[in-house]
Amino acid sequence: MIIFLYGKDTYRSRQYLHKMMEKFRSERDPQGLNLVRISCDVSRGNIMQEILSAPFLAEKRMVVLEGLLSTSLTTVQEALLARIEEKSIPQDIILIVSDALEKPKTKSAKALFERLTKEQFVQHFEELTGPKLTGWLMADAKDRGGDMGRDAATFLATTIGSDMWKLSGVLDQLVSYASGRSITPQDVSLFVEEKIDDNIFTLVDAIVQKQTARVFKLIQDQYKAGNDAGYVFAMIVRQYRILLELRDVYDRGEDVQSARLVKELGIHPYVIKKSLPMVKRYTKEELSKIHEQLLTLDKSAKTGKGDQAYLLDMFVGNLVK
């Protein structure tokens, strides 16, 4: 059996690999005699010999090769490819090839990569972005015994990005800090430095001022910058939620920029400063209605009632007309 794990998301691929190794140990190799893990960039041993060696007093042997495609071990790459093509790797060997590389540079590595992707057991760990990353954060928080709302997950994802190793560390801290209650955006703001996207302020400001042509140009600019509709939508939702919170404070006659409220709301002072001019253009009722419309759009996108980019365009078009 050959298993190929590859992709830039080394955190998820490593987690997956560890689960397979632990399962093999517990079910087939409790004494640890038939599991070999080789880091190909530092190995000086005979890798092919390890792949072809028979199990020791067991039915199966697991051999894990890490980073083979990223090395200059041309001879090994070619030998392994030949063995795969000939179907001459022993049936009692479970071979796992794991690599972060998605576009090998050398001829031999490319040939092996292309052949491995045709195997039956292939898992591609691509970098998660947008709704996929938000969904992963919510699910992983649950796996750790916590609970994270979509707003908090979106805030964390847009602040840190696709660095899964860093996200994992922050999730551990947040689950421990929340101690049984749902993690909020305010909690997230205590553990990460907010990433300020001035382009989102510009986009929402254009929506507020009903500058139709400019709004759609700014959305396209976001797409060209590599941000998908899910990211743009999430940031618009977050900004309108902030406007709603600030309008509520404003209507109560409190100082929106006071240090106490900044801490209570969990909003960066710069974000408050940029948002205040927009707050005065809406009533609380108007902002509540817009926020409800955004939640309805989000539900429609998640239940397959329409493409998120199309639904976003329709929403913005109705808002600025």
C-alpha positions in Angstrom: 0.0 0.0 0.0 1.2 3.5 -0.9 -0.1 6.6 0.7 0.8 10.0 -0.6 0.3 13.1 1.6 1.3 16.5 0.2 0.5 20.2 0.3 1.5 23.5 1.9 -0.6 23.0 5.0 2.1 21.0 7.0 0.1 21.3 10.2 -2.9 19.3 9.0 -0.8 16.8 7.0 1.4 16.2 10.1 -1.6 15.7 12.3 -3.0 13.2 9.8 0.3 11.4 9.6 0.6 11.1 13.3 -2.9 9.6 13.5 -2.0 6.9 11.0 1.3 6.1 12.8 -0.5 5.9 16.2 -3.1 3.6 14.7 -0.4 1.4 13.2 1.4 1.2 16.5 -1.7 0.4 18.6 -3.1 -2.2 16.1 -0.1 -3.8 14.6 3.2 -2.7 16.2 2.9 -2.2 20.0 6.6 -2.9 20.5 7.7 -0.4 17.9 9.7 -2.8 15.8 8.1 -2.2 12.4 7.6 1.5 12.0 10.4 3.4 10.4 10.3 7.2 9.9 12.9 8.7 7.6 13.6 12.5 7.2 15.0 12.4 3.7 16.8 15.7 3.9 19.1 14.4 6.6 19.1 10.7 6.1 22.4 9.0 5.2 21.1 5.4 5.3 19.9 3.2 2.5 16.3 4.4 2.0 15.4 1.8 -0.7 16.6 -1.0 1.6 14.3 0.3 4.4 11.4 0.3 1.9 12.0 -3.3 0.8 12.9 -4.9 4.2 10.4 -7.5 5.4 8.4 -7.0 8.7 10.0 -8.4 11.8 7.7 -11.0 13.4 4.6 -9.1 12.1 2.3 -9.0 9.1 3.0 -5.4 8.1 5.8 -2.8 8.2 5.2 0.9 7.9 7.9 3.1 6.3 7.4 6.9 6.3 9.4 9.1 3.9 9.3 12.8 4.7 10.5 15.4 2.2 11.8 13.1 -0.5 10.5 15.2 -3.3 12.2 18.3 -1.9 15.7 16.7 -1.8 18.3 16.1 -4.4 18.2 12.3 -3.9 17.6 11.7 -7.6 18.7 8.0 -7.4 16.2 7.3 -4.7 13.4 9.1 -6.5 14.1 7.2 -9.7 14.4 3.9 -8.0 11.2 4.4 -6.1 9.3 5.4 -9.3 10.6 2.3 -11.0 9.4 0.1 -8.2 6.0 1.7 -8.2 5.6 1.3 -12.0 6.7 -2.4 -11.7 4.4 -2.9 -8.8 7.3 -4.5 -7.0 7.0 -2.9 -3.6 6.2 -5.8 -1.2 2.6 -6.2 -0.2 3.4 -6.3 3.5 4.9 -2.7 3.3 2.8 0.3 4.1 4.7 3.2 2.4 3.8 6.7 3.3 5.3 9.6 1.3 4.8 13.0 2.9 5.9 16.3 1.4 5.0 19.9 1.6 6.1 20.5 -2.0 3.3 20.9 -4.6 5.5 21.8 -7.6 8.7 19.8 -7.7 11.6 21.4 -9.5 13.8 18.5 -10.8 12.8 16.1 -13.6 13.0 13.0 -11.4 11.0 14.6 -8.6 8.3 15.8 -11.0 8.0 12.3 -12.5 7.6 10.7 -9.1 5.2 13.3 -7.9 2.9 12.8 -11.0 2.9 9.0 -10.4 2.2 9.3 -6.7 -0.8 11.6 -7.3 -2.3 8.7 -9.3 -2.2 6.3 -6.4 -5.5 5.3 -4.7 -4.7 6.8 -1.3 -3.8 10.5 -1.9 -4.5 13.4 0.4 -3.8 17.0 -0.7 -3.5 19.4 2.2 -4.0 22.8 0.5 -3.8 26.0 2.5 -7.2 26.9 3.9 -8.7 30.3 3.3 -12.0 32.1 3.7 -15.0 30.1 4.8 -13.0 26.8 4.8 -10.5 28.2 7.3 -13.3 29.7 9.4 -15.1 26.3 9.4 -11.9 24.5 10.4 -11.3 26.8 13.3 -14.8 26.3 14.6 -14.6 22.5 14.3 -11.1 22.3 15.8 -12.1 24.5 18.7 -14.9 21.9 19.4 -12.4 19.0 19.1 -10.3 20.7 21.8 -13.3 20.9 24.1 -14.2 24.5 23.4 -16.8 26.5 21.4 -16.1 29.3 18.9 -18.7 31.4 17.1 -18.4 32.3 13.5 -17.6 36.0 14.2 -14.7 35.0 16.5 -13.4 32.4 14.0 -13.6 34.9 11.1 -11.8 37.5 13.2 -9.0 35.0 14.1 -8.7 33.8 10.5 -8.4 37.2 9.0 -6.0 38.4 11.6 -3.5 35.5 11.5 -4.2 34.1 8.0 -3.4 30.5 7.0 -0.5 29.9 9.5 -2.1 26.7 11.0 0.8 26.2 13.4 0.2 29.7 14.9 -3.6 29.3 14.8 -3.3 26.0 16.7 -1.3 27.7 19.5 -3.8 30.6 19.8 -6.8 28.1 19.8 -5.3 26.3 22.7 -4.9 29.6 24.6 -8.5 30.7 23.7 -10.1 27.4 24.7 -8.3 27.5 28.1 -9.1 31.2 28.6 -12.9 30.8 27.7 -13.1 27.9 30.1 -16.3 26.4 28.9 -18.1 29.4 27.4 -18.2 30.4 23.8 -15.1 32.2 22.5 -15.9 35.7 21.4 -14.2 38.2 19.1 -13.3 40.2 22.3 -11.5 37.1 23.6 -9.6 36.8 20.3 -8.5 40.4 20.4 -6.7 39.7 23.7 -4.4 37.1 22.1 -3.7 38.5 18.7 -2.8 41.9 17.2 -5.6 42.9 14.9 -4.8 43.1 11.2 -6.1 46.4 9.9 -7.3 46.3 6.3 -7.8 50.0 5.3 -9.2 48.7 2.0 -12.2 47.2 3.8 -12.9 50.6 5.5 -12.7 52.2 2.1 -15.1 49.6 0.7 -17.7 50.0 3.5 -17.4 53.8 3.4 -18.2 53.7 -0.3 -21.2 51.5 0.5 -22.3 53.9 3.2 -22.1 56.8 0.7 -23.9 54.8 -2.0 -21.0 55.1 -4.5 -22.2 52.2 -6.7 -19.4 52.2 -9.3 -16.7 52.6 -6.7 -18.1 49.9 -4.5 -18.0 47.2 -7.3 -14.5 48.4 -8.4 -13.3 48.0 -4.8 -14.8 44.5 -4.6 -13.0 43.5 -7.8 -9.8 45.0 -6.3 -10.1 42.7 -3.3 -10.5 39.7 -5.7 -7.4 40.7 -7.6 -5.5 41.0 -4.4 -6.2 37.3 -3.8 -9.1 37.6 -1.3 -12.2 35.5 -2.2 -15.9 36.5 -1.8 -16.0 34.7 1.6 -13.3 36.9 3.0 -14.8 40.1 1.6 -18.2 39.1 2.9 -16.9 38.2 6.3 -15.1 41.6 6.6 -18.2 43.5 5.6 -20.2 41.6 8.2 -17.7 42.3 10.8 -17.6 46.0 10.0 -21.4 46.4 10.1 -21.5 44.5 13.4 -18.9 47.0 14.7 -21.0 49.9 13.4 -24.1 48.5 15.1 -22.2 48.1 18.4 -20.8 51.6 18.2 -24.2 53.1 17.2 -25.7 51.5 20.4 -23.0 53.1 22.5 -23.5 56.4 20.7 -27.2 56.4 21.3 -26.7 55.8 25.0 -24.6 59.0 25.1 -21.4 57.3 26.2 -17.9 58.2 25.0 -17.3 55.7 22.2 -13.5 56.2 22.3 -13.1 55.7 26.1 -10.5 53.2 27.2 -13.1 51.2 29.1 -15.4 50.8 26.1 -12.5 50.0 23.8 -11.5 47.1 26.1 -15.2 46.1 26.7 -16.0 45.9 23.0 -12.7 44.3 22.0 -12.2 46.7 19.1 -8.9 48.3 18.1 -8.9 52.1 18.8 -7.9 52.7 15.1 -10.9 50.7 14.0 -13.2 52.8 16.2 -11.6 56.0 14.8 -12.2 54.9 11.2 -15.7 53.8 11.9 -17.1 56.8 13.8 -17.8 58.9 10.7 -19.9 56.0 9.3 -21.8 55.4 12.5 -23.4 58.8 12.3 -24.8 58.1 8.8 -27.1 55.3 10.0 -29.7 54.8 12.7 -29.5 51.8 15.0 -32.6 50.4 13.3 -31.0 50.7 9.8 -27.8 49.0 11.0 -29.8 46.2 12.6 -31.7 45.6 9.4 -28.5 45.5 7.3 -26.9 43.1 9.8 -29.9 40.8 9.5 -29.8 40.9 5.7 -26.1 39.9 5.8 -26.9 36.9 8.1 -29.6 35.9 5.7 -27.2 36.1 2.8 -24.6 34.0 4.7 -27.3 31.3 5.4 -28.2 31.3 1.7 -24.6 30.8 0.6 -24.0 28.0 3.1 -27.2 26.2 2.1 -26.3 26.3 -1.6 -29.0 28.8 -2.6 -26.5 30.8 -4.6 -22.9 31.6 -5.3 -21.4 33.8 -2.5 -19.9 36.3 -5.0 -23.2 36.7 -6.8 -25.2 37.0 -3.5 -22.7 39.6 -2.3 -23.1 41.6 -5.5 -26.9 41.5 -5.2 -26.8 42.6 -1.6 -24.4 45.5 -2.2 -26.4 46.5 -5.3 -29.6 46.7 -3.3 -27.8 48.6 -0.5 -26.3 51.3 -2.7 -29.1 51.9 -5.1 
